């Protein structure tokens, strides 16, 4: 059986090489997509949300339409 380093210690063959995503980086595209979809369909009761997050955003935007619009504009999404 090969060498297994202790937990938290990188194997020697990976030293100096980046593996995986850098710490602190994330992709929020799906969250923004849900927020924009919910905002755009806030008054459309017949629309079927693509995700559960989109359904939550639609309910939120239906009650607080202008606040959601202001916030999305301040974030540069719409």
C-alpha positions as CSV (number, residue, x, y, z in Angstrom):
1,X,0.0,0.0,0.0
2,X,1.2,3.5,-0.8
3,X,2.2,6.2,1.6
4,X,-0.8,8.0,3.2
5,X,0.1,11.3,4.8
6,X,-1.7,12.4,8.0
7,X,-4.9,14.3,7.6
8,X,-4.3,17.9,6.5
9,X,-0.8,17.2,5.0
10,X,-0.5,17.2,1.3
11,X,1.1,14.2,-0.4
12,X,4.6,14.9,-1.7
13,X,3.7,14.6,-5.4
14,X,1.2,17.5,-5.0
15,X,3.7,20.0,-3.4
16,X,3.8,23.2,-5.4
17,X,0.9,22.3,-7.6
18,X,-2.5,23.8,-7.3
19,X,-5.3,21.2,-7.1
20,X,-8.9,22.1,-7.2
21,X,-10.5,25.5,-6.7
22,X,-8.7,28.2,-4.8
23,X,-9.8,28.9,-1.3
24,X,-12.4,31.7,-1.1
25,X,-13.6,31.4,-4.7
26,X,-17.2,30.5,-5.4
27,X,-19.6,30.7,-8.3
28,X,-22.8,32.4,-7.4
29,X,-24.3,32.3,-10.9
30,X,-27.1,29.9,-9.9
31,X,-28.2,32.1,-7.0
32,X,-28.2,35.3,-9.2
33,X,-30.1,33.4,-11.9
34,X,-32.8,32.4,-9.3
35,X,-33.0,36.0,-8.0
36,X,-33.5,37.5,-11.5
37,X,-36.0,34.9,-12.5
38,X,-38.0,35.5,-9.3
39,X,-37.9,39.3,-9.9
40,X,-38.9,39.0,-13.6
41,X,-41.8,36.6,-12.8
42,X,-43.0,38.3,-9.6
43,X,-46.5,39.0,-10.9
44,X,-46.8,35.9,-13.1
45,X,-48.7,33.4,-10.9
46,X,-48.8,30.8,-13.7
47,X,-45.1,30.6,-14.1
48,X,-43.4,27.4,-12.9
49,X,-40.2,28.2,-11.1
50,X,-37.2,26.2,-12.3
51,X,-35.8,25.7,-8.8
52,X,-36.9,26.0,-5.2
53,X,-34.7,29.1,-4.8
54,X,-36.5,30.8,-7.7
55,X,-39.8,30.1,-6.0
56,X,-38.6,31.8,-2.8
57,X,-37.3,34.8,-4.8
58,X,-40.6,35.1,-6.7
59,X,-42.5,35.1,-3.4
60,X,-40.1,37.7,-2.0
61,X,-40.2,39.9,-5.1
62,X,-44.0,39.7,-5.2
63,X,-44.2,41.3,-1.7
64,X,-41.2,43.7,-2.0
65,X,-41.0,44.4,-5.7
66,X,-39.3,47.8,-5.6
67,X,-36.9,46.9,-2.8
68,X,-35.7,43.8,-4.8
69,X,-35.4,45.9,-8.0
70,X,-33.3,48.5,-6.2
71,X,-31.1,45.8,-4.7
72,X,-30.6,44.0,-8.0
73,X,-29.8,47.2,-9.7
74,X,-27.3,48.2,-7.0
75,X,-25.5,44.8,-7.5
76,X,-25.3,45.4,-11.2
77,X,-27.4,42.3,-12.1
78,X,-30.2,44.0,-14.0
